[in-house]
Each structure stands twice: as C-alpha cells, then as structure tokens.
Amino acid sequence: MPQFYKKRIVCYAVFSLFLVVAFSSCQSDEETKRQKYITEGILLYRKNCANCHQADGAGLAGLYPPLVNSDYLRANKNAVICSIRYGQQGPIKVNGKTYNRVMPPQLQLSNLEVAEITTYIYSQWGNDKRLITGKAAEALLAKCAE
C-alpha cells in the first residue's frame, strides 16, 4: 500500500475519533446517566424478569403478559414499579387479554436496581425515554409498601 494511502487512512481514523469524542461530549449528564441505567437494567431484566416476560419482552403465550406494545405498561407506570419490587396478584388486562398469574416479589432488588429495570423496560418497550432515578423509585416504593 502506498504511503499516501496509509497517511490518508490515519487521517480518517483521527478525524473519526475526533467526531466520536465531540459528539459524546455533547451528551447531557442526564442522557449519560440514562444510558448507564439502561445498560444495568438490561442485565437485571435478563436475570430477574426475562424468564417470564422473555428476553424480547413478548411474554409467554397466555401465561405472562407482554411488555412490547403493552397498553398496561403505558398506562400504569407507578403500578409497574411497585410490581417489580412487591410482585402482583390478581387479574390484569393487557392489550385486551386478561392475565392472572402471580408475579413474585423481587425484594432483593435495591431501589436503584428497580429504577434501572424500569428505565430499561420503558425505554425499550414503553415509548418513554425518560430516566427513572433511584430517588424517584425510592419515593414511590415507600408509598407502595404502605
């Protein structure tokens, strides 16, 4: 490969790195924090939720409700957060279909972990890209516990 092309490739690589750094620095602290929550949320979801709701959020054929395109998810954010920690019993209606399986409580999850899972779920399937902070989850979970 001629020297000219090597220099050109290096120049493009340096320029590309510059662009990545420049655009990354444009991200707000809030967006950076949201991305961290989502990353942790993915791992926590896979460990604690995917067995029933499936890795793709599609649920399990008539047994466990879907999270993807879920009208329940969109309309009941506080209830979803409470359900992640404290579980759920009794029938719920999701996209016109009734589900009546017990969702076990996940008492081992910290407030921050509940916030990370919720941020991931809503960002991925709930059409809500906002960050749910650990403090917001803590306040809501305290109300749920009563």
URNOR-V874066 format. One record per residue. N is the residue number from 1. RES is the residue in three letters. PHI is phi in whole degrees, -180 to 180 (999 if undefined). PSI is psi as a letter, one per 20 degrees, with the letter a starting at -180 (999 if undefined). OMEGA is omega in whole degrees, -180 to 180 (NA if undefined). Layout:
n	res	phi	psi	omega
N	RES	PHI	PSI	OMEGA
N	RES	PHI	PSI	OMEGA
This chain:
n	res	phi	psi	omega
1	MET	999	p	-180
2	PRO	-64	q	-178
3	GLN	-57	h	-179
4	PHE	-57	g	-179
5	TYR	-69	h	178
6	LYS	-62	g	179
7	LYS	-64	h	180
8	ARG	-65	g	179
9	ILE	-63	g	178
10	VAL	-61	g	179
11	CYS	-61	g	179
12	TYR	-64	g	-180
13	ALA	-63	g	179
14	VAL	-65	g	180
15	PHE	-64	g	179
16	SER	-63	g	177
17	LEU	-62	g	177
18	PHE	-59	g	-180
19	LEU	-63	g	179
20	VAL	-61	g	180
21	VAL	-64	g	-179
22	ALA	-63	g	-179
23	PHE	-72	h	178
24	SER	-65	h	-179
25	SER	-72	i	178
26	CYS	-79	i	179
27	GLN	-67	p	178
28	SER	-72	r	176
29	ASP	-60	h	180
30	GLU	-63	g	-180
31	GLU	-67	h	177
32	THR	-62	g	178
33	LYS	-64	g	179
34	ARG	-60	g	180
35	GLN	-63	h	177
36	LYS	-65	g	178
37	TYR	-60	g	-179
38	ILE	-63	g	180
39	THR	-60	g	177
40	GLU	-67	h	-180
41	GLY	-60	h	178
42	ILE	-59	g	-178
43	LEU	-64	g	179
44	LEU	-66	g	178
45	TYR	-61	g	-179
46	ARG	-61	h	-178
47	LYS	-77	h	-169
48	ASN	-112	i	-171
49	CYS	-125	h	-171
50	ALA	-66	h	180
51	ASN	-59	h	180
52	CYS	-97	g	-175
53	HIS	-86	i	177
54	GLN	72	q	-177
55	ALA	-61	h	-179
56	ASP	-93	j	178
57	GLY	76	j	-175
58	ALA	-81	i	-177
59	GLY	77	a	-179
60	LEU	-128	o	179
61	ALA	-1	n	174
62	GLY	77	i	-179
63	LEU	-98	g	-177
64	TYR	-124	p	-173
65	PRO	-69	q	176
66	PRO	-75	q	172
67	LEU	-101	h	179
68	VAL	-65	p	178
69	ASN	52	k	-176
70	SER	-86	p	176
71	ASP	-66	h	178
72	TYR	-64	g	180
73	LEU	-60	g	-179
74	ARG	-66	h	-173
75	ALA	-93	i	-171
76	ASN	-135	l	-175
77	LYS	-57	g	-180
78	ASN	-63	g	179
79	ALA	-64	h	179
80	VAL	-64	g	179
81	ILE	-61	g	178
82	CYS	-63	h	-179
83	SER	-66	h	179
84	ILE	-60	g	-178
85	ARG	-81	g	-169
86	TYR	-103	i	180
87	GLY	77	a	-179
88	GLN	-152	q	175
89	GLN	-130	q	179
90	GLY	94	r	-175
91	PRO	-71	q	170
92	ILE	-133	q	180
93	LYS	-109	p	179
94	VAL	-127	o	-180
95	ASN	52	l	176
96	GLY	84	i	-179
97	LYS	-113	p	-179
98	THR	-91	p	176
99	TYR	-120	p	-177
100	ASN	-141	l	175
101	ARG	-101	q	177
102	VAL	-72	p	171
103	MET	-99	o	-175
104	PRO	-70	q	176
105	PRO	-68	q	178
106	GLN	-118	m	-174
107	LEU	-65	i	179
108	GLN	-74	i	-179
109	LEU	-77	p	175
110	SER	-76	r	176
111	ASN	-58	g	179
112	LEU	-63	g	-180
113	GLU	-65	h	176
114	VAL	-62	g	178
115	ALA	-63	h	-180
116	GLU	-67	g	178
117	ILE	-62	g	-178
118	THR	-64	g	178
119	THR	-60	g	179
120	TYR	-64	g	-177
121	ILE	-58	g	-177
122	TYR	-72	h	178
123	SER	-70	h	-177
124	GLN	-80	g	-170
125	TRP	-128	i	-174
126	GLY	-107	j	180
127	ASN	52	k	178
128	ASP	-138	o	-174
129	LYS	-89	j	-178
130	ARG	-76	q	177
131	LEU	-75	p	170
132	ILE	-103	o	-175
133	THR	-76	r	176
134	GLY	-61	h	179
135	LYS	-67	g	179
136	ALA	-64	g	178
137	ALA	-64	g	179
138	GLU	-59	g	-180
139	ALA	-63	g	-179
140	LEU	-68	g	-179
141	LEU	-66	h	176
142	ALA	-65	h	178
143	LYS	-69	h	-180
144	CYS	-63	h	-175
145	ALA	-67	h	-177
146	GLU	-73	999	NA
